[in-house]
């Protein structure tokens, strides 16, 4: 039986923790750099910025700053203000966890077509989540024996925060899975996209927080109790950001035909190789058609989605394609 609290074991776990954090920093930097093109499209103005992307950019950069701060804390050899350094790491690290859950929640709200009960419920859950995360910032650190050491932290609050995060992610996973499994109408390509890989992302976020919670509750020693916290934050942030990018970059490969709930107008949603068309049917008819068609190529007919799954209204759509927004105010769920 391993004595997890023996000095030799704690020292060995500390070395493993140090190496593990550097490996995770490299992993996240790779993920960050390979997806910079998406960020640049909004910074350069090639794509129109939408308010839900605030949570995307905030979570993405908060985690980067937190990981850099952790690397500094692990490698610094001259005395620094450890209290300020670890408070910085905790603030940005906890913020990245909360923002990842917000980004996943926005997908769920979109899937439920902004249902006011679902939106209200998720906003309440988010506020409670952030209250726990902000309480987890309260810690003390000092410079001892040539290194920064955390001298006090509220492990109960940390454990509650991760348990709550796990329940939160499981809730949005169930809500998203239910709505995608039993849509009100037939499944569009957008729904297939979210169903195909979106649920996997939700599941990864849930499992990563569950792993961190298990290590926290086992409380083997001071190092092992927190060794899964950073991987959980990284996994949640990566999958949440990928969900946002996938949905924002989504365009259909062929026209899709939809009706409004009670109206009589149908609209094609098309990609760059197909132009938008409008047809009329008798009131009360319900039609949902997906088909392959070719028409005159037009770069202006690309339909794009913002971070909440809504079709973007902008100059990139030609006047004829604006019928998409007129007849389809919400995502095709």
N, C-alpha and C positions, 0 to 999 in steps of 0.2 A: 504494500500500500504506500502510495506516495505521500510524504509529509509536505503538503502544499505550503505550510507556514514556516518551514525551515529556512534559515538564511541562504543556504546554497540554492534551494529551489526558487526562492523569490528572486535571487540574483540572476539565475538562469532564465527565469520568465521575463525579467527586465530586459535582458539582452535580446530575447526573442521578440519582445514587444517593440524594442527600438528598431530592429531589422524589419519587422512587419510593417511598421509605420512608414519607413522609407520606401518599401515595395508598393504600398498603397498610394503614396504620393506620386510615384512614377506611373502607376496605373491611371490615376485620375488626370495627370498632366497629359498622358497619351490620349485619353478620351476627350479632354478639353481642346487640345490642339487639332485633333482630327475633325472636330465639329465647329471650328472657328469660322468656317465659310458661312454657316447659317447666321452667326452673329453679325458678320460683316455685311450681309445683305440688308440688315435693318440699320446698321450704323451708317452705311453708305447711301441709304435711301432707296435701294433697289426694291425693297419691300416696305409696305406701309406698317408702321409700328402700331400695335393694338395693346390696350391696357392690360389684358391678361398676361402678356409677355413680361410685365414687370416682375411677376413672381418667378418666371423662368430665369431671367437674368439675375435676379437677386439671389436665388438659391444656388445657381451655378457659380457665381463669383464669391458668395459667402463661404462655400465649402473650400474653394481654392485658397482664400485667405486663411481659413482655419487650419488647413493642412500645412501651409507655409509656416504659420505660427507654431504648430506642433513640431515641425522640423527644426525650427530655431530653438525651441525649448529643449529638444533632445540633443542638440549639438553645441549649444553655447558653452564656452569655456571661461568667459569672464563674467563677473557678477553683473546681473541685470535686475530690473524690477520684476521679480517673478509674479507678484500679485497682479500687476497690470498685464503681463504676458498671458497668464493663464485665464484671466478674465476675458481678454480679447479672444482667445481660442474658444472659450466656452460660449461666449455670445455668438460668434459666427458659426460655430459648430451646431449649437442648438437651433439657431435660425435656419440653417440649411435643412435640418430635419423637419422643422415645421413647414418650410416653404415647399419641400418635396411632397408633403401630404396635401398641401393646398393645390399644387399642380395636378396631382392625381384626382383630387376632389372636383376640380374644374372639368375633368373628362367625364366624371360621373354626372355632374350637372348637365353637361351637354347631351349625354346619352338619354337623360330623362327629360330632354327638351325644356330645360329651365323650369321644371315643375316647382312651384313656390313652396310646397311642403318639403320636398327633398332639399331645395336650396336653403331654406330656413333651418332645417335639421343639421345640414352639413356646416353651415356658418356657426351654429351653436357649438357643435363638436370641435370646430377649429379654434374657437375662442377659449374653450376649456383646455385644449391641447397646448395652446400658447401660454396659458397661465402656469401649467406645470413646467414647460420649457424655461420660462423666465425665472421660476423659483430655483431651477437647477443651476443657474448662473452663480448662485451664492456659494463661493468656495474661498479657501485661503491657501496661499502658496508662499514659500520662502526659499532663500538661497542657503542651502545646507551642504557642506562638504563638497563644494565646487559644482553643484548642480541645482537646478530648480526642482523643488519637491512640493507636492500638494500636501498640506498639513491638515486640512479639514475639508470635508465635503459631505453633503447630506445624501447618503446612499439611498435612503428611503424615497426621497423625491426623485432621484435618478431612476430607481427601479419603477416607480409609479409612472414616470414619463415614458419609459420604454414599453411598459405594459399597455399604457394608453395608446401609444403609437401603433402597437401591434393590433389592438382592438380596432383602432381607427382604420388602419389599412385593410383589415379583414372586413369591416363594414362597407367600405367603398368597393372592395372586391366583390362582395355579395350583391350590392346594389347594381353595379355595372354588369355583372354576370347575368343577373335576373333579367334586366332590361334587354340585353343583347340576345339572350336565349329565347325570350318571348316578346319580340317586338310587336308593336301595334299593327305594322304592315310588313310587307316582304322585306327581305334584307337587301340593302343597297351595297355597293362596293365599299363605301365608307364604313358601314357596319361590319362587313367582313374583315376589313383592315383592323378595326379595333378589336373584334372578336378573335382574329387570328393571332395577333401578337400583343395587343393591349392587355389582355387578361394575364398573359405571362409576366408582363412587367409588374402588374399589380401583385401577383403571387410572389415574385422575387422580393419586392419591398416588404411584404408581410413576413416572409421567411427570414429575411435579414434582421428585422426588428425582433422576431421571436428568438433568434439565436442570441442576440444581445441580451434579451430579457432572461434567458436561461442561465447565461454566465453570471449575470448580475445577481440572480436569486441563489445560485449555487454558492457564491461568495467564497471561492476556494482560497484566494488571497487578494491583496490589494491590486496586483497587476492583472490577474486572470479575471477579476470582476469587471474590468473595463476594456479588456482586450478586443472584444467584439463590437464596442460602441462605434469606433471609427469606420470599420467595414460596413456596419449597418447604415451609417449616414451616407457613405459613398454609394452603396448599392441603391439606396432610396433615391438619392439625387440623380444618379446616372439614368435609372429607369424612368423617373419622372420627366427629366429633360428629353429623353428619347421619345417619350409619348408625345410631348409638345411638338418636337421637330417632325415626327412622323405625320401628325395630324395637320400641322401648318403647311407642310410640303405636299400634302395629298392632292392629287388631281385624278379624275377618273380616266381610265383608258379608253372609254367609249361612252357615247351618249347614254344618259339615263332619263327616263320619263317618269314624272311624278304628278300627282294631283294634289290640290289643297284639300283640306278635310271636307268642306262643304261647297267648294267653288266649282267652276266649270272650265278652268283653264289649266292646261298642262304645259310643262316646259322641259326642253332638253337641257341637261347639263353636259358639257362637252370638254374634251381636251383640245390640244393645239391642232389636231387634224380633223376636227369636226366643228361645224358652225352651229350656233344656237337656232332653234326653231320653235314656233308656238303653234299649237293646234287647239281646237275646241271640241268638247264632247258635251253630251247632255248632262244637266245638273244631276248630281247624285251618283254618277258612275264612278267607280273606283278602279284606277288603272295604275299599274306599276310595271314598266317594261325596261329591260336592259338589252341593248342590241349593239352589234358592231355596224358602223357606218363610216363612209369616207366622204369628205367634202373638201372644199377649198381650204388649204392650210391657212391659219391665221394665228399669229402670236398673241393677238388681242383677245382671243376667245378662251383663254385658260382660266378656269374657275379655281380659286384657291380658298382655303379655309384658314380662319384665324385660330388662336390658341384655344378657343372654347368650342371649336367645331363649326362656327358660323361662316357662311359664305361671305367672302370679303367684297364689299362694294367699293369700287375704285376705278381709276382711269385705265387700269389694265384690262377691263372688260369693255368690249365694244357695245354700242347702244342696244344692239339686238340681244346681246347676252345679258343685259340688265334684267330681263324677264325672270332670270333665275332668282334674283333677290326679291323681285316684286311678288312672285308666287311662292317663294320658298324661304320664309323668314327665319326658319329654324333648321338645324341639321336634319338630314333624312333618316331619323331613327324611327 
